[in-house]
Amino acid sequence: MIPAKIRRTLGTRSGQSLTIGLDGATIRLRTIDAAIDRAQAIARRRRKEPASVVDTFIAERREDAARE
């Protein structure tokens, strides 16, 4: 059971799911939405550029044109 004050701080309702994690000796609670946002931010930082298929296509066409 999570105290009401902490639920209000997190912006959660009674019965809403949370993730729990350990960071050293610290327990971290996150809403599911916050956990998804964090995972997406990590994925964006690790994504290789160019991220767009269109950018890759254009780069390949430019390389082809330069060879001609």
N, CA, C and O atoms as CSV, one atom per row, in Angstrom:
chain,resi,resn,atom,element,x,y,z
A,1,MET,N,N,0.843,-1.165,0.000
A,1,MET,CA,C,0.000,0.000,0.000
A,1,MET,C,C,0.897,1.241,0.000
A,1,MET,O,O,1.836,1.342,0.789
A,2,ILE,N,N,0.594,2.170,-0.889
A,2,ILE,CA,C,1.342,3.421,-1.013
A,2,ILE,C,C,0.550,4.521,-0.302
A,2,ILE,O,O,-0.644,4.678,-0.558
A,3,PRO,N,N,1.191,5.278,0.578
A,3,PRO,CA,C,0.480,6.358,1.272
A,3,PRO,C,C,-0.112,7.377,0.289
A,3,PRO,O,O,0.446,7.621,-0.780
A,4,ALA,N,N,-1.241,7.960,0.667
A,4,ALA,CA,C,-1.951,8.907,-0.197
A,4,ALA,C,C,-1.077,10.084,-0.599
A,4,ALA,O,O,-1.144,10.528,-1.745
A,5,LYS,N,N,-0.262,10.598,0.308
A,5,LYS,CA,C,0.595,11.739,-0.003
A,5,LYS,C,C,1.556,11.403,-1.145
A,5,LYS,O,O,1.780,12.226,-2.033
A,6,ILE,N,N,2.113,10.212,-1.121
A,6,ILE,CA,C,3.035,9.797,-2.185
A,6,ILE,C,C,2.270,9.596,-3.491
A,6,ILE,O,O,2.757,9.979,-4.554
A,7,ARG,N,N,1.075,8.998,-3.425
A,7,ARG,CA,C,0.256,8.821,-4.633
A,7,ARG,C,C,-0.066,10.175,-5.258
A,7,ARG,O,O,-0.001,10.329,-6.478
A,8,ARG,N,N,-0.413,11.156,-4.428
A,8,ARG,CA,C,-0.710,12.499,-4.955
A,8,ARG,C,C,0.532,13.106,-5.607
A,8,ARG,O,O,0.433,13.713,-6.673
A,9,THR,N,N,1.683,12.951,-4.987
A,9,THR,CA,C,2.926,13.482,-5.544
A,9,THR,C,C,3.227,12.852,-6.901
A,9,THR,O,O,3.673,13.535,-7.823
A,10,LEU,N,N,2.984,11.556,-7.018
A,10,LEU,CA,C,3.201,10.850,-8.281
A,10,LEU,C,C,2.090,11.106,-9.293
A,10,LEU,O,O,2.251,10.830,-10.481
A,11,GLY,N,N,0.968,11.631,-8.822
A,11,GLY,CA,C,-0.171,11.854,-9.708
A,11,GLY,C,C,-0.903,10.577,-10.040
A,11,GLY,O,O,-1.452,10.441,-11.133
A,12,THR,N,N,-0.920,9.629,-9.103
A,12,THR,CA,C,-1.581,8.342,-9.349
A,12,THR,C,C,-2.868,8.235,-8.554
A,12,THR,O,O,-3.123,9.010,-7.632
A,13,ARG,N,N,-3.668,7.258,-8.932
A,13,ARG,CA,C,-4.908,6.948,-8.229
A,13,ARG,C,C,-4.709,5.658,-7.444
A,13,ARG,O,O,-3.797,4.880,-7.722
A,14,SER,N,N,-5.553,5.452,-6.489
A,14,SER,CA,C,-5.537,4.206,-5.733
A,14,SER,C,C,-5.796,3.047,-6.694
A,14,SER,O,O,-6.745,3.090,-7.478
A,15,GLY,N,N,-4.972,2.030,-6.638
A,15,GLY,CA,C,-5.138,0.868,-7.504
A,15,GLY,C,C,-4.372,0.952,-8.812
A,15,GLY,O,O,-4.294,-0.045,-9.531
A,16,GLN,N,N,-3.800,2.112,-9.152
A,16,GLN,CA,C,-3.041,2.256,-10.392
A,16,GLN,C,C,-1.705,1.529,-10.271
A,16,GLN,O,O,-1.086,1.527,-9.207
A,17,SER,N,N,-1.271,0.919,-11.356
A,17,SER,CA,C,-0.006,0.175,-11.357
A,17,SER,C,C,1.191,1.107,-11.381
A,17,SER,O,O,1.165,2.161,-12.016
A,18,LEU,N,N,2.234,0.705,-10.683
A,18,LEU,CA,C,3.501,1.425,-10.651
A,18,LEU,C,C,4.619,0.437,-10.913
A,18,LEU,O,O,4.454,-0.768,-10.727
A,19,THR,N,N,5.768,0.959,-11.349
A,19,THR,CA,C,6.957,0.130,-11.416
A,19,THR,C,C,7.798,0.468,-10.193
A,19,THR,O,O,7.742,1.584,-9.675
A,20,ILE,N,N,8.555,-0.480,-9.752
A,20,ILE,CA,C,9.432,-0.266,-8.603
A,20,ILE,C,C,10.828,-0.710,-8.997
A,20,ILE,O,O,11.009,-1.755,-9.622
A,21,GLY,N,N,11.804,0.088,-8.627
A,21,GLY,CA,C,13.180,-0.247,-8.960
A,21,GLY,C,C,14.103,0.121,-7.818
A,21,GLY,O,O,13.758,0.926,-6.954
A,22,LEU,N,N,15.259,-0.468,-7.826
A,22,LEU,CA,C,16.256,-0.229,-6.802
A,22,LEU,C,C,17.441,0.475,-7.439
A,22,LEU,O,O,17.966,0.014,-8.453
A,23,ASP,N,N,17.864,1.577,-6.859
A,23,ASP,CA,C,19.026,2.335,-7.320
A,23,ASP,C,C,19.959,2.459,-6.133
A,23,ASP,O,O,19.869,3.405,-5.350
A,24,GLY,N,N,20.862,1.487,-6.005
A,24,GLY,CA,C,21.690,1.424,-4.804
A,24,GLY,C,C,20.799,1.077,-3.620
A,24,GLY,O,O,20.152,0.029,-3.607
A,25,ALA,N,N,20.768,1.953,-2.634
A,25,ALA,CA,C,19.917,1.731,-1.462
A,25,ALA,C,C,18.621,2.532,-1.552
A,25,ALA,O,O,17.904,2.662,-0.560
A,26,THR,N,N,18.314,3.073,-2.742
A,26,THR,CA,C,17.122,3.903,-2.931
A,26,THR,C,C,16.077,3.147,-3.727
A,26,THR,O,O,16.387,2.542,-4.753
A,27,ILE,N,N,14.848,3.179,-3.259
A,27,ILE,CA,C,13.730,2.578,-3.986
A,27,ILE,C,C,13.094,3.663,-4.841
A,27,ILE,O,O,12.804,4.756,-4.354
A,28,ARG,N,N,12.877,3.362,-6.120
A,28,ARG,CA,C,12.260,4.318,-7.041
A,28,ARG,C,C,10.907,3.786,-7.503
A,28,ARG,O,O,10.804,2.653,-7.974
A,29,LEU,N,N,9.880,4.607,-7.366
A,29,LEU,CA,C,8.550,4.297,-7.870
A,29,LEU,C,C,8.292,5.165,-9.084
A,29,LEU,O,O,8.585,6.361,-9.074
A,30,ARG,N,N,7.740,4.563,-10.134
A,30,ARG,CA,C,7.375,5.313,-11.335
A,30,ARG,C,C,6.007,4.843,-11.804
A,30,ARG,O,O,5.650,3.673,-11.666
A,31,THR,N,N,5.256,5.778,-12.360
A,31,THR,CA,C,4.021,5.375,-13.021
A,31,THR,C,C,4.403,4.622,-14.288
A,31,THR,O,O,5.534,4.736,-14.761
A,32,ILE,N,N,3.489,3.871,-14.826
A,32,ILE,CA,C,3.760,3.134,-16.064
A,32,ILE,C,C,4.102,4.124,-17.178
A,32,ILE,O,O,5.031,3.887,-17.950
A,33,ASP,N,N,3.353,5.240,-17.267
A,33,ASP,CA,C,3.635,6.245,-18.294
A,33,ASP,C,C,5.043,6.814,-18.137
A,33,ASP,O,O,5.749,6.993,-19.129
A,34,ALA,N,N,5.459,7.100,-16.909
A,34,ALA,CA,C,6.802,7.627,-16.672
A,34,ALA,C,C,7.865,6.596,-17.045
A,34,ALA,O,O,8.910,6.954,-17.587
A,35,ALA,N,N,7.609,5.331,-16.762
A,35,ALA,CA,C,8.556,4.271,-17.109
A,35,ALA,C,C,8.677,4.140,-18.630
A,35,ALA,O,O,9.774,3.937,-19.150
A,36,ILE,N,N,7.560,4.254,-19.337
A,36,ILE,CA,C,7.579,4.190,-20.807
A,36,ILE,C,C,8.340,5.386,-21.366
A,36,ILE,O,O,9.165,5.228,-22.266
A,37,ASP,N,N,8.069,6.588,-20.839
A,37,ASP,CA,C,8.782,7.790,-21.289
A,37,ASP,C,C,10.285,7.629,-21.099
A,37,ASP,O,O,11.067,7.999,-21.975
A,38,ARG,N,N,10.687,7.086,-19.970
A,38,ARG,CA,C,12.117,6.895,-19.682
A,38,ARG,C,C,12.731,5.889,-20.659
A,38,ARG,O,O,13.824,6.112,-21.179
A,39,ALA,N,N,12.026,4.784,-20.905
A,39,ALA,CA,C,12.531,3.778,-21.838
A,39,ALA,C,C,12.655,4.350,-23.250
A,39,ALA,O,O,13.622,4.057,-23.953
A,40,GLN,N,N,11.685,5.163,-23.670
A,40,GLN,CA,C,11.746,5.770,-24.997
A,40,GLN,C,C,12.907,6.758,-25.094
A,40,GLN,O,O,13.564,6.832,-26.132
A,41,ALA,N,N,13.165,7.505,-24.048
A,41,ALA,CA,C,14.288,8.449,-24.038
A,41,ALA,C,C,15.614,7.700,-24.166
A,41,ALA,O,O,16.510,8.130,-24.892
A,42,ILE,N,N,15.731,6.591,-23.464
A,42,ILE,CA,C,16.954,5.776,-23.556
A,42,ILE,C,C,17.117,5.241,-24.975
A,42,ILE,O,O,18.216,5.268,-25.530
A,43,ALA,N,N,16.025,4.754,-25.562
A,43,ALA,CA,C,16.082,4.213,-26.924
A,43,ALA,C,C,16.464,5.294,-27.925
A,43,ALA,O,O,17.242,5.033,-28.843
A,44,ARG,N,N,15.929,6.516,-27.765
A,44,ARG,CA,C,16.283,7.610,-28.677
A,44,ARG,C,C,17.767,7.937,-28.601
A,44,ARG,O,O,18.394,8.205,-29.626
A,45,ARG,N,N,18.338,7.918,-27.397
A,45,ARG,CA,C,19.759,8.225,-27.244
A,45,ARG,C,C,20.639,7.159,-27.893
A,45,ARG,O,O,21.732,7.470,-28.365
A,46,ARG,N,N,20.185,5.926,-27.922
A,46,ARG,CA,C,20.997,4.827,-28.453
A,46,ARG,C,C,20.758,4.548,-29.923
A,46,ARG,O,O,21.470,3.745,-30.527
A,47,ARG,N,N,19.764,5.202,-30.506
A,47,ARG,CA,C,19.414,4.958,-31.897
A,47,ARG,C,C,20.520,5.479,-32.806
A,47,ARG,O,O,21.063,6.562,-32.586
A,48,LYS,N,N,20.840,4.707,-33.813
A,48,LYS,CA,C,21.856,5.108,-34.778
A,48,LYS,C,C,21.229,6.050,-35.794
A,48,LYS,O,O,20.068,5.888,-36.169
A,49,GLU,N,N,21.991,7.017,-36.229
A,49,GLU,CA,C,21.532,7.962,-37.248
A,49,GLU,C,C,21.955,7.457,-38.621
A,49,GLU,O,O,22.982,6.780,-38.669
A,50,PRO,N,N,21.306,7.698,-39.705
A,50,PRO,CA,C,20.049,8.420,-39.740
A,50,PRO,C,C,18.904,7.553,-39.244
A,50,PRO,O,O,18.865,6.351,-39.506
A,51,ALA,N,N,17.999,8.152,-38.547
A,51,ALA,CA,C,16.885,7.430,-37.962
A,51,ALA,C,C,15.778,7.201,-38.978
A,51,ALA,O,O,14.946,6.310,-38.809
A,52,SER,N,N,15.769,7.996,-40.019
A,52,SER,CA,C,14.683,7.948,-40.982
A,52,SER,C,C,15.068,7.100,-42.191
A,52,SER,O,O,16.182,7.206,-42.703
A,53,VAL,N,N,14.155,6.275,-42.633
A,53,VAL,CA,C,14.360,5.485,-43.845
A,53,VAL,C,C,14.476,6.425,-45.039
A,53,VAL,O,O,15.228,6.160,-45.977
A,54,VAL,N,N,13.731,7.520,-44.998
A,54,VAL,CA,C,13.778,8.500,-46.082
A,54,VAL,C,C,15.179,9.123,-46.170
A,54,VAL,O,O,15.723,9.286,-47.262
A,55,ASP,N,N,15.756,9.470,-45.010
A,55,ASP,CA,C,17.107,10.029,-45.000
A,55,ASP,C,C,18.117,9.047,-45.601
A,55,ASP,O,O,19.005,9.442,-46.356
A,56,THR,N,N,17.972,7.780,-45.260
A,56,THR,CA,C,18.862,6.747,-45.815
A,56,THR,C,C,18.698,6.662,-47.331
A,56,THR,O,O,19.687,6.596,-48.061
A,57,PHE,N,N,17.473,6.665,-47.795
A,57,PHE,CA,C,17.184,6.595,-49.233
A,57,PHE,C,C,17.805,7.774,-49.966
A,57,PHE,O,O,18.448,7.593,-51.000
A,58,ILE,N,N,17.619,8.980,-49.440
A,58,ILE,CA,C,18.162,10.183,-50.076
A,58,ILE,C,C,19.683,10.126,-50.103
A,58,ILE,O,O,20.294,10.471,-51.115
A,59,ALA,N,N,20.300,9.698,-49.015
A,59,ALA,CA,C,21.762,9.594,-48.968
A,59,ALA,C,C,22.264,8.608,-50.018
A,59,ALA,O,O,23.273,8.867,-50.676
A,60,GLU,N,N,21.572,7.482,-50.182
A,60,GLU,CA,C,21.971,6.495,-51.190
A,60,GLU,C,C,21.830,7.058,-52.596
A,60,GLU,O,O,22.695,6.824,-53.440
A,61,ARG,N,N,20.747,7.801,-52.865
A,61,ARG,CA,C,20.554,8.394,-54.194
A,61,ARG,C,C,21.651,9.411,-54.485
A,61,ARG,O,O,22.142,9.487,-55.611
A,62,ARG,N,N,22.041,10.193,-53.477
A,62,ARG,CA,C,23.111,11.173,-53.677
A,62,ARG,C,C,24.434,10.479,-53.980
A,62,ARG,O,O,25.200,10.941,-54.824
A,63,GLU,N,N,24.703,9.371,-53.294
A,63,GLU,CA,C,25.918,8.609,-53.564
A,63,GLU,C,C,25.903,8.067,-54.990
A,63,GLU,O,O,26.916,8.105,-55.687
A,64,ASP,N,N,24.738,7.558,-55.419
A,64,ASP,CA,C,24.612,7.053,-56.793
A,64,ASP,C,C,24.862,8.174,-57.793
A,64,ASP,O,O,25.573,7.977,-58.779
A,65,ALA,N,N,24.290,9.337,-57.554
A,65,ALA,CA,C,24.446,10.466,-58.467
A,65,ALA,C,C,25.900,10.914,-58.534
A,65,ALA,O,O,26.388,11.281,-59.603
A,66,ALA,N,N,26.589,10.887,-57.411
A,66,ALA,CA,C,27.990,11.314,-57.379
A,66,ALA,C,C,28.872,10.354,-58.172
A,66,ALA,O,O,29.864,10.781,-58.763
A,67,ARG,N,N,28.529,9.070,-58.196
A,67,ARG,CA,C,29.305,8.080,-58.934
A,67,ARG,C,C,29.080,8.188,-60.440
A,67,ARG,O,O,29.931,7.752,-61.215
A,68,GLU,N,N,27.967,8.753,-60.868
A,68,GLU,CA,C,27.641,8.826,-62.307
A,68,GLU,C,C,28.351,9.915,-63.019
A,68,GLU,O,O,28.170,10.085,-64.224
